[in-house]
Amino acid sequence: MLTTKFFKTLGPGILFATTAIGVSHLVQSTRAGAEYGFTLIGFVLIANILKYPFFEYGSRYANATGKTLIYGYNKMGKRMLLLYLLITLISMFTVAAAVTYVCVGLMINLFQLSLNPSEASILLMAICMVILLSGKFSLLDSLIKLVGAVLLVSTFIAFLMTLWHGPIVSWEQLVLPLEFDQSNVFFIIALMGWMPTAVDLSTWNSIWTIERIKQTDYLPSLNETLKEFNIGYWISAALSICFITLGAFLLYGSDTNLSNSSAVFANQVVGMFTSTLGNGAYYFITVSAFSVMFSTCITVYDGYSRAMSETTALLLEVTRKKIKTYKIWLSIVLVGAFIVIHNFIGSFKELVDLATIISFVIAPLIALVNYKLVLSDDLTPEEKPNLLMRILSVTGIVYLLVFSILFLAIKFDFIQL
């Protein structure tokens, strides 16, 4: 039974889910299904399972200590906080640009806008900025819950319609042996880089958990916080399988080459789905796709702005005027993302792959630091992860490290494929 306490806790997990269900699902999972059928589904499942602890630790640490992971990084020393700042600056603009670019293509397609990607990006960013500055966390929380409901229902309907239609090729063709050449390995790493999302975004879980506690003036138990997070996390994992299925059933074997233009890509995906499922599926597909990316844009802009605001405040040992700092960082994120988009117009898939690969390469360090924080004296023995979570954490760190080293070895020709 859903209780009042549950609804007071509900929020951070949904924000996480709407952040995760973006490029990794709509673009990368759909591409995986369209180009490989179900061959890569194992890599998606592994990424979701082995990355789980490091996102859960954001919620765990925030509930147990009343502080964010970024505060924990600062306790480990200014060098760690500076390293987090550097890591975030390296990935921030590329990630924000990638989600914006995808959303812009869908927005142009859905609303039939006669705008180029640069102009549409300015419009989208302005709308998101007004939303984030007008209502602070409460408006963000309410809006994302509404968009999340639309996202879940529309995606589920599209998924059911796809299952009813069935694949356009035989079931045997959907799972073929994979050749581990350089292009395939790079795509697998890009696919896992944001599955369900980048590990360095785990700090956002802790930030949103603290903000929700402030908003409701209710401190949930650790079990309540983790239960709420788990709902969002595993919904996002399930939807990644839905999008692989959409791509595998409706695009695999169709000889369709997905475009480098975000607007053309959106038209291809929506057009292929509707031509196969019928015109009646048009609104389910377009509303689902746009709600996925619009919610991702808002949460990405907000997450980076809050994270960088707290990071700079801790580095400068400033405790006041955080709202002004948030506004400054929000402006920096949007301007930086726009510059990246302007320079990557016509290179849509390259932009997405670059952003996801950067996220994957830096993931082992963040995973290790998060693990050390939840084992520290900041948490009581009862609040620390159990043996199963510790085993899963170590396995996850090794997995992230091995694939990051493999990518760098191939990239710099230490390994020839």
Secondary structure, DSSP 4 states (H G I P E B T S, - for coil): ---HHHHHH-SHHHHHHHHHSSIIIIIIIHHHHHHHTTTTHHHHHHHHHHHHHHHHHHHHHHHHHSS-HHHHHHHT-HHHHHHHHHHHHHHHHHHHHHHHHHHHHHHHHHHT----HHHHHHHHHHHHHHHHHHHHHHHHHHHHHHHHHHHHHHHHHHHHHHHHH--SS-GGGGS-PPP--HHHHHHHHHHHHTSSS-GGGHHHHHHHHHHHHHHHT----HHHHHHHHHHHHHHHHHHHHHHHHHHHHHTTTTT----SSHHHHHHHHHHHHHHHH-GGGHHHHHHHHHHHHHHHHHHHHHHHHHHHHHHHHHHHT--S-HHHHHHHHHHHHHHHHHHHHHHHTT-HHHHHHHHHHHHHHHHHHHHHHHHHHHTSTTS-TTTS--HHHHHHHHHHHHHHHHHHHHHHHHHTTSS--
